[in-house]
Amino acid sequence: MPKSGIKIGVIRKIRTADFEQLDVISELTEEIEWENEADRQKATDKVTKHLIDDFTKAYNAVVDSIGVKRSLGTAILTDKDKNQKVANVASDPYEDFDILD
C-alpha cells in the first residue's frame, strides 16, 4: 500500500498595533497510507480537518488570553475542485487592526 507524507499549516497574523503583530501558527505532519486516489484524497481531507480544528482551538485560546475583542478577517477558503467552502473567517467592517482590552 503506497504511503505519502503530508505537511500542512496555517498562519493567522493578528495586527495589534502599528508595527506590532502576533502570529498564531498551526502545523501538522502526517503519514498516510492509501490504495487509490480517492483514498488519498479522503485521508488528505481528514488531515486538513484536523488542522482546521487544531488551529481554531489555538487561535481562540490566544485571542481569549490576550483579550482581543474583534479580529480582522476576510478570507474564505474554498476547495475549487469540489466547489465548496472549507472554512470562513468573518469579515470585519473596520480595516485598521485588532482591539486589545
PLY file of the C-alpha trace (Angstrom):
ply
format ascii 1.0
element vertex 101
property float x
property float y
property float z
element edge 100
property int vertex1
property int vertex2
end_header
0.00 0.00 0.00
1.52 3.37 -1.00
2.37 5.93 1.66
2.59 9.70 1.44
3.81 12.35 3.80
1.64 15.40 4.26
2.81 18.64 5.82
0.18 21.34 6.04
-0.05 24.55 8.01
-1.89 27.79 8.51
-0.77 31.14 9.92
-3.05 33.91 11.20
-1.49 37.30 11.76
-3.17 39.47 14.38
-2.20 43.10 13.98
-2.39 44.52 17.50
-0.85 47.96 16.87
1.23 49.80 14.32
4.40 47.78 13.70
3.19 45.05 16.08
1.60 41.74 15.26
1.08 38.35 16.79
1.28 35.20 14.65
-0.84 32.17 15.52
0.57 29.14 13.72
-0.65 25.57 13.49
1.12 22.85 11.51
0.55 19.14 11.08
2.80 16.49 9.59
1.18 13.14 8.94
1.98 9.96 7.05
-0.98 8.42 5.26
-1.49 5.09 3.53
-3.73 4.81 0.50
-4.72 2.37 -2.23
-6.13 4.74 -4.81
-6.61 8.44 -5.50
-9.98 8.54 -3.70
-8.42 7.03 -0.55
-5.54 9.51 -0.72
-7.92 12.46 -1.07
-10.09 11.22 1.80
-7.02 10.90 4.06
-5.76 14.35 2.99
-9.17 15.88 3.74
-9.10 14.29 7.19
-5.68 15.81 7.91
-6.94 19.20 6.70
-9.96 18.97 9.02
-7.66 18.14 11.96
-5.51 21.16 11.08
-8.52 23.49 10.97
-9.81 22.12 14.31
-6.38 22.47 15.96
-5.88 25.95 14.56
-9.33 27.11 15.66
-8.70 25.91 19.23
-5.25 27.55 19.33
-6.49 30.80 17.79
-9.42 31.06 20.20
-7.15 30.36 23.18
-4.68 33.05 22.09
-7.40 35.60 21.37
-9.04 34.92 24.75
-5.76 35.10 26.65
-4.68 38.46 25.19
-8.15 39.96 25.21
-8.76 40.66 21.52
-12.33 41.95 21.17
-12.55 41.55 17.43
-10.30 40.28 14.74
-9.90 41.23 11.12
-10.54 38.56 8.57
-11.82 38.47 5.05
-10.73 35.03 3.91
-12.96 32.29 2.63
-11.09 29.07 2.00
-12.67 27.18 -0.89
-11.94 23.75 -2.32
-12.06 24.69 -6.00
-12.26 21.06 -7.17
-15.38 20.41 -5.10
-16.66 24.00 -5.33
-17.43 24.09 -1.62
-16.43 26.30 1.28
-13.83 24.71 3.57
-13.56 27.45 6.20
-14.64 31.02 6.70
-13.24 33.93 8.66
-15.95 36.55 9.01
-15.14 39.92 7.56
-14.86 42.98 9.73
-16.05 46.44 8.63
-13.02 48.04 10.29
-9.80 47.75 8.39
-7.27 49.01 10.89
-6.27 46.39 13.47
-7.44 44.14 16.26
-8.51 45.76 19.53
-6.99 44.70 22.84
-8.60 45.20 26.25
0 1
1 2
2 3
3 4
4 5
5 6
6 7
7 8
8 9
9 10
10 11
11 12
12 13
13 14
14 15
15 16
16 17
17 18
18 19
19 20
20 21
21 22
22 23
23 24
24 25
25 26
26 27
27 28
28 29
29 30
30 31
31 32
32 33
33 34
34 35
35 36
36 37
37 38
38 39
39 40
40 41
41 42
42 43
43 44
44 45
45 46
46 47
47 48
48 49
49 50
50 51
51 52
52 53
53 54
54 55
55 56
56 57
57 58
58 59
59 60
60 61
61 62
62 63
63 64
64 65
65 66
66 67
67 68
68 69
69 70
70 71
71 72
72 73
73 74
74 75
75 76
76 77
77 78
78 79
79 80
80 81
81 82
82 83
83 84
84 85
85 86
86 87
87 88
88 89
89 90
90 91
91 92
92 93
93 94
94 95
95 96
96 97
97 98
98 99
99 100
